[in-house]
Amino acid sequence: MNHIKLLFFATIRDRAGTKSLELDIPVDMTIQGLKKKLASDIPTLKDSMKSVLITINREYAFDEAIVPADAEIGMFPPVSGG
């Protein structure tokens, strides 16, 4: 198992009800798998997981990326400008 720290920002923080969370996840879990787990474990995040922006150790990551051990995962809502 890998131990990771999740950091939630803006509206995702509000929906999660916390600013951070620590989890143990399987060694080969992808970002997509992590999003599915969070949507299942924290139902208020389900809709957010469809469009969330993810960082692994402060670098943007895509769904197929494997989550490394001791990673810091940032979760941000989509950004809009104007």
C-alpha positions in Angstrom: 0.0 0.0 0.0 1.0 3.6 -0.7 0.4 6.3 1.8 -0.7 9.6 0.2 -1.9 13.0 1.2 -4.8 14.7 -0.5 -5.2 18.5 -0.5 -8.6 19.9 -1.5 -9.0 23.5 -2.9 -11.9 25.9 -3.4 -15.3 24.3 -4.0 -13.8 20.8 -3.8 -12.7 21.6 -0.2 -16.2 22.7 0.6 -17.7 19.5 -0.8 -15.1 17.3 0.9 -15.7 19.1 4.2 -12.0 19.2 4.9 -8.8 20.8 3.5 -6.8 17.6 3.6 -7.0 13.8 4.0 -4.4 11.0 4.3 -5.1 7.6 2.6 -3.5 4.3 2.0 -4.1 3.2 -1.6 -2.9 0.2 -3.7 0.6 0.5 -5.2 -0.6 0.5 -8.8 -3.6 2.9 -8.4 -4.0 5.5 -11.2 -5.4 8.9 -10.8 -8.6 7.6 -12.5 -8.8 4.9 -9.8 -8.3 7.4 -7.1 -11.1 9.6 -8.4 -13.4 6.6 -8.5 -12.5 5.7 -4.9 -13.1 9.3 -3.7 -16.4 9.5 -5.5 -17.5 6.2 -3.8 -16.1 7.1 -0.3 -17.2 10.7 -0.3 -20.5 11.0 -2.2 -20.4 14.8 -2.1 -17.3 14.7 -4.4 -18.9 12.5 -7.1 -19.8 15.3 -9.5 -16.6 17.1 -8.8 -14.5 14.1 -9.9 -15.7 14.4 -13.5 -13.9 17.7 -14.1 -11.3 18.0 -11.2 -7.8 19.1 -12.0 -5.2 17.0 -10.3 -1.6 17.6 -9.4 0.9 15.0 -8.1 3.7 16.6 -6.1 2.7 20.0 -7.6 2.8 18.9 -11.2 -0.4 18.4 -13.3 -1.3 14.8 -13.8 -3.6 12.9 -16.2 -6.0 10.0 -15.4 -3.6 7.3 -16.5 -0.8 8.4 -14.2 0.2 6.0 -11.4 0.1 7.6 -8.0 3.6 7.3 -6.4 4.3 6.5 -2.7 4.2 9.4 -0.3 2.6 11.6 -3.0 0.9 14.9 -2.3 -2.2 15.0 -4.5 -3.8 18.4 -5.1 -7.4 18.6 -6.3 -8.7 21.8 -7.9 -12.0 22.7 -9.5 -11.8 23.7 -13.2 -10.7 27.3 -13.7 -12.7 29.7 -15.8 -11.6 33.1 -16.9 -13.0 36.0 -18.6 
